[in-house]
Amino acid sequence: MGRRPSRGGFLAAAGTIAVLTLLARLVGFGRWFAFSHSVGATCVGSIYQSVNAVPNVLFDIAAGGVLAAVVVPLVAGALSRGDRAHADLTASALLTWAVVVLVPLGVLVALAARPVATSLLGTGCRGEVDLGAELLRVFAVQIPLYGVAIVLAGVLQSHRRFVGAALAPLLSSLVVIAAYLAYRELVPDPAAPVDGVPGSATLVLGVGTTLGVVALALPLVAPVRRAGIRLRPRLRFPDGVARRVRALAVAGLLAVAGQQLATLVVIRLANDRGGSGTLNVYTYAQAVTLLPYAVLAVPLATAAFPSLAGAHAVGEGDGSRVGGPASAASGGQPAGHAVEGGIASETLRRAWLATVVVSLFGVAALVAVAVPVGAFFGALDAGSRSDASAETLSAMGDAVTAFAPSVLALGVIGLLTRASYVGGRAVLAGGLAALGWLATLVVPLLVLDPEGAGGPATLRALSAGSSVGLALGAVLLVALVARSWGWPALRL
């Protein structure tokens, strides 16, 4: 018999994830302190941040959104029906396809490093394209590693083994922090021009960052083996699974493509309209904002996802209807009426209530600490001796305040897209999430001077645009889930 999620199990899982995520995120946040002190809002810092985003963006577009949408619903669903062999075969095929798709993509990025760097960089720093291309060739190795990490983490979450997946980011952050500190030891003046930074230092920066992604994937192998999960190379999915993979993949691809396209445009706008250092300060403000979201809201959505998927699968197996006859877990379109099934609806209601409450707390906390946190980064940052960077750093408090409402929006989007994957509207939910991410670009594109707006104005526009666009996506998803699950599932 399959496992039915219980209230106690959901709360215990969410609590475990929250504690481990808090630890991992605090260390991850410390990574930005280390970066600010060691590299900072400098020419090298802007180049590094710009090209380091490329592997993550391309991975997410090629496979990340697909895998995030597919792994837990399919593997957890099979486990809830008591079919472990089916779950292992599905996981094996997903891992194999991830490697088959992402290894060639990594090679392609390495070969196209120079034109990619040219398209993203516009800071005006001499030698930026050469350094950007060199770093990107090293970073290209990250792309298949991200694929391995997300599949293994999803499989562990499906088996309700959350510890390994939650601790891997902590180990990754420690490795990257070590790389930043080693870079600072090799570069006495981080604000030096690009040609004044030793090649050995930028090599440490590139290789150390990539080793951080290795640390994201490699530690997951041991818990997978201990769980008795059998993963073997295979391209063929179990009967009936390929169709479900394709449909869920479309939903995941839509959501993440919108997000990553917005990311690329933000990188270009920060470099082109704001100048050197603007992207770094934007990243600091975003990292501060994501800390309460990741610690408070993500554990709830992570714990709820396998429970919702399992309840749906059990409903299919015993004849009761949890997600409707054409659910997102099977990749179909909505049935046209509200989702039934007490277990799934109650799980969603509890997660929804908790997400709203903790996210509002996160918004209030960010507004309260925005100014002192901005001042702290301004005093710490290695680029603060530059007048332009110092001016941009002075606007970080405003950026954090403008970013703050996005904590609630991100929490809502994260939970309700997952609910839609198992509740009947996967593809539409992915499209609405993508629309929200693309809408984050409206404000900066409307208000920023194409000839150059300066760092502070660019920073404020990008941050405010993020909150406005994500709020739109969240509202649309609330309406969608209320229709497919019924308003009682979103009762506060």
N, C-alpha and C positions, 0 to 999 in steps of 0.2 A: 504494500500500500504506500502511496506517496505521502510526503510530509506536508501537513497543513501548517501554515505559519500561525503562531500564537501571539497574543498581545505581549506576553512576557518575553518571548523570543525576539520580537521586533525591538522592544525597548532595550533589552540586554545588548543586542547587536549594535543598535544605534549608540548606546553608551560606550561600548568597547571602541567602536570606530571613532567616536568623538574624542576620547582620551588619547588614542594613538595619533589621530589627526592633529590634535592640539600640539602634541610633542613634535610631530613632523613639521607642522606649519611654523611653529616657533623657531625651529632650526632653519627652516626654509626662509623665514623672514630675516633671520640672522645672516643668511646668505646675501641679502640686499644690503645689509649694513657692511658686510665684508666687501661687496662690490663697490659701494659708495666710497669707502675708505681707500680701497686698493686701486681701483680703476677710475671710477667717478664719471661725472658729466664732462667728459673730455672727448677729444677726437677719437681716440682708440675706443673709448666707452661707447660712443655713438655707432661706430663701425661694427663693433662686437655685437651690440644689441640688435642692430639691423639684420645682419646676416645670420645670427644665431636663431632668429625667428623662422628662417627659411625651412630647416628640416621639420620643425613642428608643424608649420603651415602645410607643407606638401604632404607630410604623413597623414595629417588629419583629413585633407581633401581626398587623398588616394585611398585611405583605409581606416583612419582613426574613427571618424564618425560612423562608418559602417560597422566596425568591430564593436564600438561602444553600444550601438543599438542592437546588435545581434547576439553577442556572446551570452549575456545573462538570460534573456528571454528563452533562448533555445536550450541552453545547457541546464538552467534551473528548472525549466519546464519538464525536460526528460527526467531529471532527478526526482521531481515531485510525483511523477508517475511510477517511480521505482525502477526506471530503465537506465541503469548506470552505464551499461555497454553502449547504448545509444548516445548518452551524454559524452562519453569518451571519444566515440567516433566523430561526433560533431565538432568537439574541441580540436581534435587532431586535424580535421580538414580545414578548420578556420586558421589554425596556426600555420599549416602548410601553405595555404593560399596567401597569408600575410607575408611570408618569406618570399614566395615566388613573385609577388607583385612589388614588394618594397626593395629588394636587393637591386634589381635593374634601375629602379627610380633613384636610389642612392648613387649608383654609378653615373646616371645621367646628370644629376646635380653636380657631381664632382667635375664632369666634363664641361658643363655649362656655367661653371662658377663665376667666371669673369663677366659675361653679359648679365647674369642675375644680380651680381653686386652692383653693376653699373645702373641697373634699373631701380634699385632701392636707395642708393646713396646720393645725397645732394647737399651734404653739410658744408662743402667748401674747403674741407681739410685736404691738404696736399698729400697724395699717396693713398687716398682712401680706397680706391678701387683695387689697387694691388693688394693691400692688406685684407680687404674684404674677400677677395677671391681666394687668397691663401687660407684664411680661416674657414671659408665655406667648404673647401676641399676636405678639410679635417672633419667638419661638422656633418658632411654627407653620410658618414658612417652611422650617425644617430638614427637615420630613417628606419632601417629594418629593426634596429634595437627597440625603438618605440613600439613597433608592431608586436614583437615577442612579449614585451612588458604588458601591453594592454590585453592581449589574449590570456596570458597566464593569470593576471590579476582578475579578469572577468571570470575565469574558470574557478579560481579560489573563492570569489564572492558567491558564485552559484552554489558552491558546496558549503556556503556559510562559514567559510574560514577567512576571516577578515584581517587577521593580525599581519600576515606576511605582506598583503597588498597595501596595508596602511603604513608599514614600517619601511618599505622600499624607498619612498620619497625622502625619508629621513637620511638614509644612507647616501642617497644621491646628493642631497644638499651638503652633507659633510665633505664629500669628495670635491664638489665644486668650490666650497669655501676654502679648502686647502689649496686649490688651484689659484684662486684670487689672491690669497695671502702670499703664495710663492711668487706670483707675478709682481706684487708690490716689493718684495725683497730684491727682485732683479731690476726694478725701475725706480730709482730714487725720486724722480719727478714725474708723476703720472700725467701732469698737464703738459708734458713735452710734446712737440709735434710728432707726427707718425714716424718720420725718418729719424727721430731722436730716441725711439724705443728699440731696444735690442731685439733681434729676431728670436733669440732664445726665450725672451719673455712672452712674446705673442704665441710662440709654439707651446709654451706651458699653458697659456690661457686656452688655446684651442684644444689641445690634447686633454687637459684636465676637465674641461667642460664635457667633452665626449665620454670620458671615463665616468662622469656623473650619470650619463644615460646607461652605460654598462651596469652601474650599480643599481639602476632602476629595474633592470631585467634579471640579472644573474641571481640575486638573492631569492627570487620567486621559484627557482627550480627546485630547491630543497623542500619547501612546504608542499609543492605539487606532488613530489615523489612520496612524501610522508603521508599524504592524503590518499595514496593508492590510485591516483589518476594515471591512466595509461595513455600516453600520447605517442602516436606513431605517424611517420610521414604518409599522407594520403591526400589525394586531390578530390576524391569522390565523397560526397555527403551521403548520409543515410537516406533511404527512400523518403521522399516527401519534404526533406529539409531544404533542398536547394531553392525551391520556389519561395519558401518562407524567408530564406536568406536574402534573396533578390529584393523582395518587397520591403523588408525591414532596412535593407541596405540603402534603398532610395531615401527613406526617411532620415537615416543618419547622415547620408551624404548631403542632403539639402541643408540640414541644420549647420553642419560644420563648414560647408562651403561658404555659406553666408558669413559665418564668424571669421573664417580665415581670410576671405576677401576683404572684409572690413579691417582686419589686422594689417594686411599689406598696404591698404590705403592710408591707415593711420601712421604707419612707419614712414611712408613717403611724405605725408603732410607734416609730420613732426620735423623731419630733416629739412624739407624744402621751405616750409613757411616759418618754422621756429628756429632752425639753425642748429649748430653743434650743441649737444647736451640736452636738448629739449626731449628727445626720445627717452633718454636715461631718467630724467625727472618724471616724465609721464609714467614710466615703468615703475618707479618707486611708489608713486601715488596709487597706481593700480594694485601693486603688491600689498600696500597697506589696506586697501579696500577688500581685496580678496581674502585677507586673513580671517575676519569674522565670518565671511561667507563660507569659507572652507571648513572652519572649525565648528560653526553652529548649524549651517544648513546642509552641507554636503553629506555628513553622516546620516541624516534622516533620509535623504533620497537614496543613498547607497544601501541602507538597510531595508528600505521599503521595496526596492526594485526586485530582488529575488523573491520576496514574499508575494508581491503582486503577480509576478510571472508564475510562481508556483500555484497560487490560488486559481489563476486562469487555467493552467494545465489540469489541475485536479477537477475543475468544473467541466472541462471537456471530457475528462475520463469517466466521471460518474453521472454525466447526463445533465447536470445543472449548468446554467449559463452564467459565467462570470464576466466574459468579455464580449458577448454577442457572437453570432454565428460567423461573422467575418471580422475577426479581431485583428489588431495590429500584430499580435504575436504570431498569427498565421499569415500576416502580410496582406490581409484583405482590406476592403473598404468598410466603412461603418454600416451597422445594421439599420441605422435610422432611428433607434430608440435607446433609452438609457440603459447603461450597463447594469446588470443585476448581479447578485452574489454578495452575501453578507460579509464574507471574510475579506474579499478584495476591497469592497467599498469602505469597510471599517478601517482597514489598514491605511487606505488613502486618506480618509478623514483625519485620523490621528496624525499622520505625517504632515498633512496640509496645515492643521491647526498649529502644530509645533513649529513648522517652517515659518509661518507668518509671525508667530510670537518672537522666536529667536532672531529672525531677520530684522524686525523692528528694533529690537534691543541693539543689534549690530549697527543699524543706521544711527541711532542715538549716540552710541559709543564713539563712532567715527567722527561725528560732528563735534563732540566734546574734545577729542584729542587732536583734531586736524592741525590746529596752529602749532602746538608744541612739537608734534611729530615733524611737521615741515621745518621748524626751526632746528630740530635735532639733525635732520639730514643736511640742512644748509651748513651747519657747523662741522659735520663729519666729512662731507664730500670732498674728494681729492681735486675736483675741478672748481671749487669755490673761489680759488685765487684768480680765476678768469672773470672779468667784469660781466661778460655775457652769461656765463653759467651761473654766477652768483645771482644775477637778476632773475633768471629762470627758476632757480632754487627758491627764491623768495616767494614765488607764487605756488609752491607745493601745498601749503595749507589750504589755499582756495581750491586747488584741484581735488584734494581729498574730500573737502566739503561737497563739491559738485559731484564727485563720484559716489558719495554715501548712499543715495537712494537706490543705486544699482544693486546693493546687497539684497534688498527685498526682491527686486526684479529677477536677479539671478537665481535666488532660492526658489521662486515660483516657477521659473522656466525649467530649472533642473528637475524639480519634482514632477511637474505636469507633462513634460515631454516623455518621461519614463512611464507615467500613467497612460499616456496615449499609445505608447508602444504596445501595451497589453490591453488597451481598452477600446480599440476600434478605429482610431484616427491617426495612425502613425505617419503616413505621408503628409497629410495636411498639417499635423503638428510640426513636423520637420520644416515645412515651408513657412509656417508662422514664426518659428524660432529664427529662421534665416532672415525673414523680413525684419524682425526686431534688430538683429545684428547690423543689417544694411542700413537701417534707419539711424543707427548711431553716427553715421557719416553726414547726415543732413545738416546739423548745426554747424560743424566746422567748415563744410563746403560753402555754406551760405555766408558765414560771417568773416572768414579769414581772407585777408588780402592776398591774391595770387603772387604779388610782387614781394611778399615777405611781411609777416604780421608781428614778428618778434616772439621770443620764447614764452613770456608770461601769457600773452593773449592766446597763443596757440594751445598752450597747456590748459587754460580755462575752457576754451571752446571744445577741445577733444574730450575733456572730462564731463562737461555738461551734456554734450552730445551722446556720450555713452549712457548716461542715466535716462535721457529722454527716449532714445531708441529702445533700450531694454525694457523700459516701462510699457511701451507700446506692445512689444512682443509678449510680455507677461499678461497684459489685459486680454489680448486676443486668445491666449492659451487658456485663461480662466473661462472665457466664454465657450471655447471648444470643449473643454473637459466637463463643464457643467451640462452641456448638451449630451455628451456621449455617456457620461457616468451618472448624470442626474445631480441636481443641486444639493441633495442631502450629503453627498460625498465631499462637498466643499463647505459644509456648515461650520461656522466658527463658534 
